[in-house]
């Protein structure tokens, strides 16, 4: 949400309430990403790793 147009100052209610920090800490503790892009990258790496195992 833009507060002051033209000054690139924005407000995020998720960051203000701490949602972002909670999600980040959960992801770090469990090792499971909370974003779609992170999940896709982790699953893709696992599949590629299974196909081309290093000896």
MOPAC internal coordinates of N, CA, C and O (Angstrom, degrees):
PM7 1SCF
backbone

  N    0.0000 0     0.00 0     0.00 0    0    0    0
  C    1.4396 1     0.00 0     0.00 0    1    0    0
  C    1.5288 1   107.67 1     0.00 0    2    1    0
  O    1.2310 1   120.43 1   -55.32 1    3    2    1
  N    1.3078 1   116.79 1   124.68 1    3    2    1
  C    1.4647 1   121.88 1   179.16 1    5    3    2
  C    1.5274 1   109.94 1   -79.04 1    6    5    3
  O    1.2310 1   120.81 1   -50.46 1    7    6    5
  N    1.3124 1   116.05 1   129.54 1    7    6    5
  C    1.4604 1   120.54 1   177.00 1    9    7    6
  C    1.5307 1   109.88 1   -96.64 1   10    9    7
  O    1.2310 1   120.77 1   129.25 1   11   10    9
  N    1.3227 1   116.13 1   -50.75 1   11   10    9
  C    1.4593 1   121.19 1   179.57 1   13   11   10
  C    1.5215 1   108.52 1  -119.23 1   14   13   11
  O    1.2310 1   119.66 1   -84.10 1   15   14   13
  N    1.3200 1   118.25 1    95.90 1   15   14   13
  C    1.4624 1   120.48 1  -178.54 1   17   15   14
  C    1.5244 1   111.52 1   -57.09 1   18   17   15
  O    1.2310 1   120.95 1   -43.79 1   19   18   17
  N    1.3236 1   115.79 1   136.21 1   19   18   17
  C    1.4548 1   120.74 1   178.66 1   21   19   18
  C    1.5145 1   113.94 1    92.18 1   22   21   19
  O    1.2310 1   119.42 1   166.78 1   23   22   21
  N    1.3278 1   118.71 1   -13.22 1   23   22   21
  C    1.4633 1   121.21 1  -178.73 1   25   23   22
  C    1.5237 1   112.65 1  -107.65 1   26   25   23
  O    1.2310 1   120.04 1  -179.40 1   27   26   25
  N    1.3208 1   117.52 1     0.60 1   27   26   25
  C    1.4641 1   122.98 1  -179.86 1   29   27   26
  C    1.5261 1   112.54 1    56.20 1   30   29   27
  O    1.2310 1   120.19 1  -140.36 1   31   30   29
  N    1.3247 1   117.24 1    39.64 1   31   30   29
  C    1.4549 1   122.93 1   175.26 1   33   31   30
  C    1.5220 1   106.75 1  -107.54 1   34   33   31
  O    1.2310 1   120.74 1   -57.62 1   35   34   33
  N    1.3249 1   116.18 1   122.38 1   35   34   33
  C    1.4589 1   119.89 1  -177.92 1   37   35   34
  C    1.5223 1   110.16 1  -125.06 1   38   37   35
  O    1.2310 1   121.01 1   -15.96 1   39   38   37
  N    1.3294 1   115.68 1   164.04 1   39   38   37
  C    1.4583 1   122.08 1   178.22 1   41   39   38
  C    1.5139 1   108.65 1  -126.14 1   42   41   39
  O    1.2310 1   120.58 1   -47.03 1   43   42   41
  N    1.3300 1   116.50 1   132.97 1   43   42   41
  C    1.4570 1   121.37 1   177.85 1   45   43   42
  C    1.5230 1   108.55 1  -121.65 1   46   45   43
  O    1.2310 1   120.51 1   -63.75 1   47   46   45
  N    1.3238 1   116.62 1   116.25 1   47   46   45
  C    1.4678 1   119.75 1   179.66 1   49   47   46
  C    1.5166 1   110.79 1   -67.23 1   50   49   47
  O    1.2310 1   119.53 1   150.41 1   51   50   49
  N    1.3402 1   118.51 1   -29.59 1   51   50   49
  C    1.4646 1   120.55 1   179.17 1   53   51   50
  C    1.5255 1   110.63 1   -66.13 1   54   53   51
  O    1.2310 1   120.53 1   137.08 1   55   54   53
  N    1.3349 1   116.60 1   -42.92 1   55   54   53
  C    1.4682 1   119.43 1   178.08 1   57   55   54
  C    1.5268 1   110.70 1   -69.11 1   58   57   55
  O    1.2310 1   120.23 1   143.62 1   59   58   57
  N    1.3259 1   117.16 1   -36.38 1   59   58   57
  C    1.4637 1   120.78 1  -179.47 1   61   59   58
  C    1.5283 1   111.16 1   -64.50 1   62   61   59
  O    1.2310 1   119.99 1   143.81 1   63   62   61
  N    1.3388 1   117.63 1   -36.19 1   63   62   61
  C    1.4627 1   121.53 1  -179.77 1   65   63   62
  C    1.5287 1   112.92 1   -87.98 1   66   65   63
  O    1.2310 1   120.06 1   172.17 1   67   66   65
  N    1.3279 1   117.48 1    -7.83 1   67   66   65
  C    1.4566 1   120.51 1   178.18 1   69   67   66
  C    1.5115 1   114.54 1    88.35 1   70   69   67
  O    1.2310 1   119.94 1  -167.88 1   71   70   69
  N    1.3322 1   117.72 1    12.12 1   71   70   69
  C    1.4679 1   121.01 1  -179.17 1   73   71   70
  C    1.5203 1   110.34 1   -62.90 1   74   73   71
  O    1.2310 1   120.46 1   138.78 1   75   74   73
  N    1.3256 1   116.72 1   -41.22 1   75   74   73
  C    1.4619 1   121.41 1  -178.02 1   77   75   74
  C    1.5231 1   110.95 1   -61.75 1   78   77   75
  O    1.2310 1   120.25 1   135.80 1   79   78   77
  N    1.3283 1   117.12 1   -44.20 1   79   78   77
  C    1.4646 1   120.56 1  -179.34 1   81   79   78
  C    1.5222 1   111.94 1   -66.52 1   82   81   79
  O    1.2310 1   119.97 1   142.32 1   83   82   81
  N    1.3221 1   117.66 1   -37.68 1   83   82   81
  C    1.4629 1   121.17 1   178.96 1   85   83   82
  C    1.5231 1   110.03 1   -65.10 1   86   85   83
  O    1.2310 1   120.44 1   133.71 1   87   86   85
  N    1.3307 1   116.77 1   -46.29 1   87   86   85
  C    1.4649 1   120.36 1   179.08 1   89   87   86
  C    1.5241 1   110.82 1   -61.19 1   90   89   87
  O    1.2310 1   120.43 1   138.58 1   91   90   89
  N    1.3327 1   116.78 1   -41.42 1   91   90   89
  C    1.4631 1   120.70 1  -179.37 1   93   91   90
  C    1.5255 1   111.02 1   -65.76 1   94   93   91
  O    1.2310 1   120.00 1   138.65 1   95   94   93
  N    1.3216 1   117.60 1   -41.35 1   95   94   93
  C    1.4658 1   119.78 1  -179.40 1   97   95   94
  C    1.5234 1   111.38 1   -68.63 1   98   97   95
  O    1.2310 1   119.87 1   143.34 1   99   98   97
  N    1.3343 1   117.84 1   -36.66 1   99   98   97
  C    1.4664 1   120.98 1   176.65 1  101   99   98
  C    1.5185 1   109.90 1   -63.93 1  102  101   99
  O    1.2310 1   120.57 1   136.22 1  103  102  101
  N    1.3283 1   116.51 1   -43.78 1  103  102  101
  C    1.4598 1   120.78 1  -179.59 1  105  103  102
  C    1.5250 1   110.85 1   -62.74 1  106  105  103
  O    1.2310 1   120.02 1   140.93 1  107  106  105
  N    1.3118 1   117.57 1   -39.07 1  107  106  105
  C    1.4698 1   120.32 1  -179.72 1  109  107  106
  C    1.5252 1   111.49 1   -69.57 1  110  109  107
  O    1.2310 1   120.09 1   139.11 1  111  110  109
  N    1.3272 1   117.44 1   -40.89 1  111  110  109
  C    1.4664 1   120.46 1  -177.68 1  113  111  110
  C    1.5191 1   112.32 1   -70.94 1  114  113  111
  O    1.2310 1   120.17 1   140.24 1  115  114  113
  N    1.3314 1   117.28 1   -39.76 1  115  114  113
  C    1.4617 1   120.51 1  -176.41 1  117  115  114
  C    1.5165 1   112.86 1   -90.20 1  118  117  115
  O    1.2310 1   120.18 1   157.69 1  119  118  117
  N    1.3257 1   117.26 1   -22.31 1  119  118  117
  C    1.4594 1   120.41 1  -176.81 1  121  119  118
  C    1.5160 1   112.53 1    80.45 1  122  121  119
  O    1.2310 1   120.44 1  -171.08 1  123  122  121
  N    1.3370 1   116.76 1     8.92 1  123  122  121
  C    1.4614 1   121.58 1   179.84 1  125  123  122
  C    1.5304 1   108.20 1  -109.17 1  126  125  123
  O    1.2310 1   119.84 1   -61.74 1  127  126  125
  N    1.3295 1   117.90 1   118.26 1  127  126  125
  C    1.4602 1   120.40 1  -179.81 1  129  127  126
  C    1.5300 1   111.87 1   -63.69 1  130  129  127
  O    1.2310 1   120.60 1   -31.59 1  131  130  129
  N    1.3243 1   116.46 1   148.41 1  131  130  129
  C    1.4619 1   120.55 1  -179.53 1  133  131  130
  C    1.5234 1   112.05 1  -101.61 1  134  133  131
  O    1.2310 1   119.98 1   179.82 1  135  134  133
  N    1.3275 1   117.64 1    -0.18 1  135  134  133
  C    1.4590 1   120.39 1   178.22 1  137  135  134
  C    1.5171 1   109.90 1  -104.97 1  138  137  135
  O    1.2310 1   120.87 1   -25.30 1  139  138  137
  N    1.3071 1   115.94 1   154.70 1  139  138  137
  C    1.4698 1   120.79 1   179.59 1  141  139  138
  C    1.5287 1   110.24 1   -62.23 1  142  141  139
  O    1.2310 1   120.43 1   135.89 1  143  142  141
  N    1.3198 1   116.78 1   -44.11 1  143  142  141
  C    1.4566 1   120.68 1  -179.21 1  145  143  142
  C    1.5276 1   110.78 1   -63.47 1  146  145  143
  O    1.2310 1   119.96 1   139.11 1  147  146  145
  N    1.3182 1   117.68 1   -40.89 1  147  146  145
  C    1.4557 1   121.12 1   178.93 1  149  147  146
  C    1.5145 1   112.13 1   -64.84 1  150  149  147
  O    1.2310 1   120.38 1   138.17 1  151  150  149
  N    1.3343 1   116.88 1   -41.83 1  151  150  149
  C    1.4632 1   120.61 1   177.88 1  153  151  150
  C    1.5212 1   111.38 1   -63.91 1  154  153  151
  O    1.2310 1   120.39 1   135.97 1  155  154  153
  N    1.3384 1   116.85 1   -44.03 1  155  154  153
  C    1.4612 1   120.35 1   179.65 1  157  155  154
  C    1.5205 1   110.88 1   -61.91 1  158  157  155
  O    1.2310 1   120.28 1   139.11 1  159  158  157
  N    1.3240 1   117.06 1   -40.89 1  159  158  157
  C    1.4655 1   120.81 1  -179.98 1  161  159  158
  C    1.5226 1   110.93 1   -66.48 1  162  161  159
  O    1.2310 1   120.27 1   137.89 1  163  162  161
  N    1.3220 1   117.09 1   -42.11 1  163  162  161
  C    1.4619 1   120.75 1  -179.12 1  165  163  162
  C    1.5276 1   111.08 1   -66.14 1  166  165  163
  O    1.2310 1   120.21 1   136.37 1  167  166  165
  N    1.3345 1   117.20 1   -43.63 1  167  166  165
  C    1.4661 1   121.07 1   179.44 1  169  167  166
  C    1.5216 1   110.13 1   -66.66 1  170  169  167
  O    1.2310 1   120.43 1   137.65 1  171  170  169
  N    1.3318 1   116.79 1   -42.35 1  171  170  169
  C    1.4650 1   120.95 1   178.81 1  173  171  170
  C    1.5134 1   112.05 1   -60.87 1  174  173  171
  O    1.2310 1   120.34 1   137.11 1  175  174  173
  N    1.3301 1   116.96 1   -42.89 1  175  174  173
  C    1.4657 1   120.60 1   178.35 1  177  175  174
  C    1.5207 1   111.17 1   -64.88 1  178  177  175
  O    1.2310 1   120.15 1   143.00 1  179  178  177
  N    1.3199 1   117.32 1   -37.00 1  179  178  177
  C    1.4676 1   120.61 1   179.22 1  181  179  178
  C    1.5235 1   110.69 1   -66.07 1  182  181  179
  O    1.2310 1   120.36 1   138.56 1  183  182  181
  N    1.3329 1   116.91 1   -41.44 1  183  182  181
  C    1.4678 1   120.53 1   179.91 1  185  183  182
  C    1.5214 1   110.44 1   -66.72 1  186  185  183
  O    1.2310 1   120.24 1   133.33 1  187  186  185
  N    1.3242 1   117.14 1   -46.67 1  187  186  185
  C    1.4666 1   120.89 1   179.03 1  189  187  186
  C    1.5266 1   110.06 1   -62.50 1  190  189  187
  O    1.2310 1   120.36 1   140.03 1  191  190  189
  N    1.3216 1   116.92 1   -39.97 1  191  190  189
  C    1.4625 1   120.64 1   178.29 1  193  191  190
  C    1.5137 1   112.20 1   -63.76 1  194  193  191
  O    1.2310 1   120.29 1   143.83 1  195  194  193
  N    1.3360 1   117.06 1   -36.17 1  195  194  193
  C    1.4614 1   120.58 1   179.32 1  197  195  194
  C    1.5266 1   111.11 1   -71.08 1  198  197  195
  O    1.2310 1   120.32 1   144.71 1  199  198  197
  N    1.3206 1   116.99 1   -35.29 1  199  198  197
  C    1.4635 1   120.51 1  -179.23 1  201  199  198
  C    1.5252 1   110.94 1   -74.17 1  202  201  199
  O    1.2310 1   120.56 1   132.94 1  203  202  201
  N    1.3118 1   116.54 1   -47.06 1  203  202  201
  C    1.4662 1   121.70 1  -176.18 1  205  203  202
  C    1.5254 1   109.90 1  -110.34 1  206  205  203
  O    1.2310 1   120.66 1  -113.12 1  207  206  205
  N    1.3160 1   116.34 1    66.88 1  207  206  205
  C    1.4631 1   120.66 1  -179.11 1  209  207  206
  C    1.5185 1   110.60 1   -64.61 1  210  209  207
  O    1.2310 1   121.56 1   -41.95 1  211  210  209
  N    1.3167 1   114.62 1   138.05 1  211  210  209
  C    1.4632 1   119.34 1   174.18 1  213  211  210
  C    1.5165 1   107.94 1   -82.90 1  214  213  211
  O    1.2310 1   121.05 1   -38.81 1  215  214  213
  N    1.3047 1   115.60 1   141.19 1  215  214  213
  C    1.4696 1   120.06 1  -177.59 1  217  215  214
  C    1.4968 1   111.69 1   -90.22 1  218  217  215
  O    1.2310 1   120.10 1   180.00 1  219  218  217

